[in-house]
Amino acid sequence: MKAMQLFLVLMCFFAPLNHGYAAQVYQQVPFQRVAWSHDGETIAVVSATGMRLFDAVTHERVLLPLDDFTAVNVVFSPDDRLLALIDDAGRIGLWEVAANQWVKTLDAQASQVDFSPDGTRLISAGYQEMRLWDVATGEQIHQWEFPTCPPKEESDHCGAVRVAFSPDGQSIVTLAVSSEGEIKSIWQLWDAETWEKTQEFVPDLSYIPTNIVFNPDGKTVLVGDGIWMWLWDVEANTIRQVEQVDTISDEVYDLGHQWGISVVAVSADGSRFASGGYGDGTLQFYDSALEKETTFVQAEGSMHGLALSPDGTQAATVNDEGVFQLWDAATGELLYTHRTEL
């Protein structure tokens, strides 16, 4: 059982980082990621066939073919004017929502991106490096490199692989992976102006974290490591494990999702947190203190994307079977389903 869990966690974590392998996976998976606009009106879903924009209320949708851009991730800018998309080659494309057209493409090797709270900068994370971009000009402002990484032909899994701005825009949190000696995770905090590292935590964990999300309070970071969830207090530099409920035995146990955690999310107002299961399609909601599970949902397939509405009342999920769904976060009621042809 533990061996299978470890295998699934590593697949979930590493596949998006190795672009050669990822291209094969993305061709088979209809939906990749989902993002909810900050005004709560639009939901963006990206896949190998293009991007779908859903009206969050009427559920009307528009399919936008992206030509040769095979999108695997998507993020709204703070003003919802732009979407930042990542393709299977690590390129970043900026899409203007109102005009439904490309603005520019950034030549990067990214696995994840995030906008600064004022929307003027974009941070990208990828193999061996992290880059800061000027959104208006598309120019690179700064680049961090990870000297402990071996040559890429020796290892595809090193450097900053998950990244997020703090709510005040003053800090950048990264989940880095070091291949020096043995693969291990490093949680880091950087000053967004001086670009200096201000905090680092090297946890003694059995699994490598796959998700990192800044809490809107700016004090803590939610980290999902494939099996557990952790809350990192960036000021005290301490962590605590978030208890999850084993839905089979109804007892508090380390494993909340039967096959591990693939995605985590937090609402913009900080009222609700959520985690999605890899392989078993489970969806769990938590209160703002992350002290107890409030709702459990048995969805479908393997959860590839998860987003909460800004007020935390609804959740949007996408899975590996081409299913996009909306859920009531308080009751677990299924509100809407859209399926694609496989």
C-alpha positions as CSV (number, residue, x, y, z in Angstrom):
1,M,0.0,0.0,0.0
2,K,2.7,2.5,1.0
3,A,4.8,1.6,-2.1
4,M,1.8,2.3,-4.4
5,Q,1.1,5.6,-2.6
6,L,4.7,6.7,-3.0
7,F,4.6,5.8,-6.8
8,L,1.5,7.8,-7.3
9,V,2.9,10.8,-5.4
10,L,6.0,10.8,-7.5
11,M,4.0,10.5,-10.7
12,C,1.8,13.4,-9.6
13,F,4.8,15.6,-8.7
14,F,7.4,14.9,-11.4
15,A,5.3,14.5,-14.6
16,P,4.6,18.2,-15.0
17,L,8.3,19.0,-14.6
18,N,9.7,16.7,-17.3
19,H,8.4,18.4,-20.4
20,G,9.3,15.5,-22.7
21,Y,7.3,13.0,-20.7
22,A,4.6,15.6,-19.8
23,A,3.8,16.1,-23.5
24,Q,2.8,12.5,-23.8
25,V,0.6,12.7,-20.6
26,Y,-1.1,15.9,-21.6
27,Q,-2.2,14.5,-25.0
28,Q,-4.1,11.8,-23.1
29,V,-5.6,14.0,-20.3
30,P,-8.6,16.2,-21.5
31,F,-8.5,18.8,-18.8
32,Q,-5.4,20.0,-17.0
33,R,-6.0,22.9,-14.7
34,V,-8.8,25.3,-13.6
35,A,-8.7,28.9,-12.3
36,W,-11.5,31.1,-10.8
37,S,-11.5,34.8,-11.6
38,H,-11.1,37.3,-8.7
39,D,-14.5,38.9,-9.4
40,G,-16.1,35.4,-9.2
41,E,-17.7,35.6,-12.6
42,T,-15.5,33.4,-14.8
43,I,-13.9,30.0,-14.6
44,A,-11.1,29.1,-17.0
45,V,-10.3,25.5,-17.8
46,V,-7.3,24.5,-20.0
47,S,-6.7,21.3,-21.9
48,A,-4.8,19.9,-24.9
49,T,-7.7,21.0,-27.1
50,G,-7.8,24.6,-26.0
51,M,-9.2,26.8,-23.2
52,R,-12.8,26.9,-22.0
53,L,-14.2,30.0,-20.3
54,F,-17.3,29.2,-18.2
55,D,-19.8,31.8,-16.8
56,A,-19.8,30.9,-13.1
57,V,-23.6,31.6,-12.8
58,T,-25.2,30.6,-16.1
59,H,-22.5,28.0,-16.9
60,E,-22.4,29.2,-20.5
61,R,-19.1,28.4,-22.1
62,V,-16.8,29.5,-24.9
63,L,-14.2,27.2,-26.4
64,L,-11.0,29.0,-27.5
65,P,-8.6,27.0,-29.6
66,L,-5.0,27.9,-28.7
67,D,-3.4,26.7,-32.0
68,D,0.0,25.2,-31.3
69,F,-0.1,26.2,-27.6
70,T,-0.9,23.1,-25.5
71,A,-1.9,24.7,-22.2
72,V,-1.3,22.7,-19.0
73,N,-1.8,25.5,-16.4
74,V,-3.7,28.8,-16.1
75,V,-3.8,31.7,-13.7
76,F,-5.9,34.9,-13.7
77,S,-4.2,38.3,-13.2
78,P,-5.5,40.2,-10.1
79,D,-7.7,42.5,-12.3
80,D,-8.9,39.5,-14.3
81,R,-7.8,41.3,-17.5
82,L,-5.1,38.7,-18.4
83,L,-4.6,35.0,-18.1
84,A,-1.2,33.5,-17.8
85,L,-1.0,30.0,-19.4
86,I,1.9,27.5,-19.5
87,D,2.3,25.1,-22.3
88,D,3.9,21.6,-22.4
89,A,7.2,23.2,-23.4
90,G,7.3,25.5,-20.4
91,R,6.4,28.7,-22.4
92,I,4.3,31.3,-20.8
93,G,1.5,32.9,-22.8
94,L,-0.4,36.0,-21.8
95,W,-4.0,36.0,-23.0
96,E,-6.3,39.1,-23.0
97,V,-9.7,37.9,-21.7
98,A,-11.9,40.7,-23.2
99,A,-10.4,40.6,-26.6
100,N,-9.9,36.8,-26.6
101,Q,-6.4,37.1,-28.1
102,W,-2.7,36.5,-27.3
103,V,-0.8,39.5,-25.9
104,K,2.6,38.0,-25.8
105,T,4.6,34.8,-25.2
106,L,7.5,34.6,-22.8
107,D,10.3,32.2,-23.5
108,A,10.6,30.3,-20.2
109,Q,10.9,26.8,-18.8
110,A,8.1,27.2,-16.4
111,S,6.0,24.6,-14.5
112,Q,4.1,27.2,-12.5
113,V,3.5,31.0,-12.5
114,D,1.8,33.6,-10.2
115,F,1.0,37.3,-10.6
116,S,2.0,39.9,-8.0
117,P,-1.0,41.3,-6.2
118,D,-0.7,44.6,-8.2
119,G,-0.5,42.6,-11.5
120,T,2.7,44.3,-12.7
121,R,5.0,41.3,-12.2
122,L,4.9,37.6,-12.9
123,I,7.0,35.0,-11.2
124,S,7.7,31.7,-12.9
125,A,9.3,28.5,-11.5
126,G,11.0,25.8,-13.5
127,Y,14.0,23.5,-13.7
128,Q,17.1,25.0,-12.0
129,E,15.7,28.5,-12.0
130,M,13.1,31.0,-11.0
131,R,12.3,34.2,-13.1
132,L,10.6,37.5,-12.4
133,W,8.9,39.2,-15.4
134,D,7.6,42.6,-16.2
135,V,4.0,41.9,-17.3
136,A,3.6,45.1,-19.5
137,T,6.9,44.7,-21.4
138,G,7.5,41.0,-21.2
139,E,11.1,41.7,-20.1
140,Q,12.8,39.6,-17.5
141,I,13.6,41.5,-14.3
142,H,15.6,38.9,-12.4
143,Q,16.6,35.3,-12.5
144,W,17.5,33.0,-9.6
145,E,19.5,29.9,-10.3
146,F,20.0,26.8,-8.2
147,P,23.8,25.8,-8.3
148,T,23.2,22.6,-6.5
149,C,21.3,21.2,-9.4
150,P,23.1,18.7,-11.6
151,P,23.1,19.0,-15.4
152,K,19.6,18.6,-16.8
153,E,20.5,15.5,-18.8
154,E,21.3,13.8,-15.4
155,S,18.1,15.0,-13.6
156,D,14.9,16.7,-14.6
157,H,13.8,17.2,-11.0
158,C,15.6,20.1,-9.4
159,G,15.2,23.8,-8.6
160,A,12.1,25.9,-7.9
161,V,9.1,23.9,-9.0
162,R,6.2,25.6,-7.1
163,V,5.9,29.4,-6.5
164,A,3.5,32.0,-5.2
165,F,3.5,35.7,-4.2
166,S,2.5,36.7,-0.7
167,P,-0.8,38.6,-0.4
168,D,1.1,41.9,0.2
169,G,3.5,41.3,-2.7
170,Q,6.5,41.7,-0.6
171,S,7.6,38.1,-0.5
172,I,7.7,35.1,-2.8
173,V,7.4,31.5,-1.5
174,T,9.0,28.6,-3.3
175,L,9.0,24.9,-3.1
176,A,12.4,23.8,-4.3
177,V,13.8,20.4,-4.9
178,S,17.5,19.6,-4.4
179,S,19.1,16.6,-6.1
180,E,22.4,17.0,-4.2
181,G,23.1,13.6,-2.6
182,E,19.4,12.7,-2.4
183,I,16.1,14.2,-3.5
184,K,14.7,16.5,-0.8
185,S,12.3,19.4,-0.6
186,I,13.3,22.9,0.5
187,W,10.7,25.5,1.4
188,Q,12.0,29.1,0.9
189,L,10.8,32.7,1.3
190,W,12.4,35.5,-0.8
191,D,12.2,39.3,-0.6
192,A,10.3,40.4,-3.8
193,E,12.3,43.7,-4.0
194,T,15.8,42.8,-3.0
195,W,15.5,39.2,-4.3
196,E,17.3,37.9,-1.2
197,K,16.3,34.7,0.6
198,T,14.8,35.6,4.0
199,Q,13.6,32.2,5.2
200,E,14.3,28.5,4.6
201,F,12.9,25.3,6.0
202,V,14.1,21.8,5.2
203,P,11.5,19.4,6.6
204,D,12.2,15.8,7.5
205,L,9.3,14.4,5.4
206,S,8.8,11.0,3.8
207,Y,7.4,12.6,0.6
208,I,8.2,15.6,-1.6
209,P,5.5,18.3,-1.4
210,T,3.6,18.9,-4.6
211,N,1.6,22.0,-3.9
212,I,2.2,25.3,-2.1
213,V,-0.4,28.1,-1.5
214,F,-0.1,31.3,0.5
215,N,-2.8,31.8,3.0
216,P,-4.6,35.2,2.4
217,D,-3.6,36.2,6.0
218,G,0.0,36.3,4.8
219,K,1.3,34.6,7.9
220,T,1.1,30.9,6.9
221,V,1.6,28.7,3.8
222,L,-0.4,25.6,3.0
223,V,1.8,22.8,1.7
224,G,0.5,19.5,0.2
225,D,3.1,16.7,0.0
226,G,1.0,14.1,-1.8
227,I,0.0,12.3,1.4
228,W,-0.4,15.0,4.1
229,M,-1.1,18.7,4.3
230,W,1.1,21.0,6.4
231,L,0.7,24.6,7.6
232,W,4.0,26.5,7.5
233,D,4.2,29.5,9.8
234,V,6.7,31.6,7.9
235,E,7.5,33.9,10.8
236,A,8.1,31.2,13.4
237,N,9.5,28.8,10.7
238,T,7.5,26.0,12.2
239,I,5.0,23.5,10.7
240,R,2.0,21.6,11.9
241,Q,0.3,18.7,10.2
242,V,-3.4,19.2,9.2
243,E,-5.5,16.4,10.4
244,Q,-7.5,14.6,7.8
245,V,-10.3,12.0,8.2
246,D,-9.9,8.5,6.9
247,T,-13.3,8.2,5.3
248,I,-13.2,4.4,5.5
249,S,-12.8,4.1,9.2
250,D,-14.1,7.5,10.3
251,E,-11.0,7.9,12.5
252,V,-8.5,10.6,12.5
253,Y,-5.6,9.2,10.5
254,D,-2.6,10.5,8.5
255,L,-4.2,9.7,5.2
256,G,-7.2,11.6,4.3
257,H,-7.3,10.8,0.6
258,Q,-7.0,7.1,-0.2
259,W,-4.3,7.6,-2.9
260,G,-2.8,10.9,-1.7
261,I,-3.3,14.6,-2.4
262,S,-2.9,16.0,-5.9
263,V,-4.1,19.6,-5.5
264,V,-4.9,22.1,-2.7
265,A,-6.7,25.4,-2.8
266,V,-7.7,28.3,-0.6
267,S,-10.4,30.9,-1.2
268,A,-9.4,34.5,-1.7
269,D,-11.1,35.5,1.5
270,G,-9.4,32.8,3.5
271,S,-12.7,31.3,4.7
272,R,-12.2,27.8,3.2
273,F,-9.5,25.4,2.2
274,A,-9.8,22.3,0.0
275,S,-7.8,19.4,-1.2
276,G,-8.3,17.0,-4.1
277,G,-7.4,13.3,-4.2
278,Y,-5.1,11.6,-6.7
279,G,-6.6,8.5,-8.2
280,D,-9.7,8.2,-6.0
281,G,-11.4,11.5,-7.0
282,T,-12.1,12.6,-3.4
283,L,-12.6,16.2,-2.5
284,Q,-12.3,17.5,1.0
285,F,-13.2,20.9,2.5
286,Y,-11.7,22.5,5.7
287,D,-12.6,25.4,7.9
288,S,-10.5,28.6,7.9
289,A,-8.4,27.4,10.8
290,L,-7.6,24.1,9.0
291,E,-8.5,22.3,12.2
292,K,-11.4,20.1,11.0
293,E,-12.9,18.7,7.9
294,T,-16.3,20.3,7.1
295,T,-17.4,18.5,3.9
296,F,-16.4,15.4,2.0
297,V,-17.2,14.7,-1.6
298,Q,-16.7,11.6,-3.7
299,A,-16.1,12.9,-7.2
300,E,-14.8,11.1,-10.3
301,G,-11.4,10.1,-11.7
302,S,-8.1,11.6,-10.6
303,M,-8.3,15.2,-9.5
304,H,-6.0,17.4,-11.8
305,G,-7.3,20.8,-11.0
306,L,-9.1,22.5,-8.1
307,A,-10.2,26.2,-7.6
308,L,-12.4,27.8,-5.0
309,S,-14.7,30.8,-5.6
310,P,-13.4,34.0,-4.0
311,D,-16.0,33.7,-1.2
312,G,-15.3,30.0,-0.7
313,T,-18.9,28.9,-1.3
314,Q,-18.2,26.8,-4.4
315,A,-15.4,24.6,-5.8
316,A,-14.5,23.9,-9.4
317,T,-12.7,20.6,-10.2
318,V,-11.3,19.0,-13.4
319,N,-10.2,15.4,-13.7
320,D,-8.4,13.0,-16.0
321,E,-11.6,11.8,-17.6
322,G,-12.6,15.0,-19.2
323,V,-15.0,16.1,-16.5
324,F,-15.4,19.6,-15.2
325,Q,-17.7,20.0,-12.1
326,L,-18.9,22.7,-9.7
327,W,-19.7,21.9,-6.1
328,D,-21.4,23.6,-3.2
329,A,-18.5,23.7,-0.6
330,A,-20.8,23.8,2.4
331,T,-23.1,20.9,1.5
332,G,-21.0,18.9,-1.0
333,E,-23.9,19.1,-3.5
334,L,-23.0,18.7,-7.2
335,L,-24.1,21.9,-9.0
336,Y,-23.0,21.4,-12.6
337,T,-21.1,18.9,-14.8
338,H,-19.5,19.3,-18.2
339,R,-18.0,16.3,-20.0
340,T,-15.7,16.3,-23.1
341,E,-15.4,13.7,-25.7
342,L,-12.4,11.5,-24.9
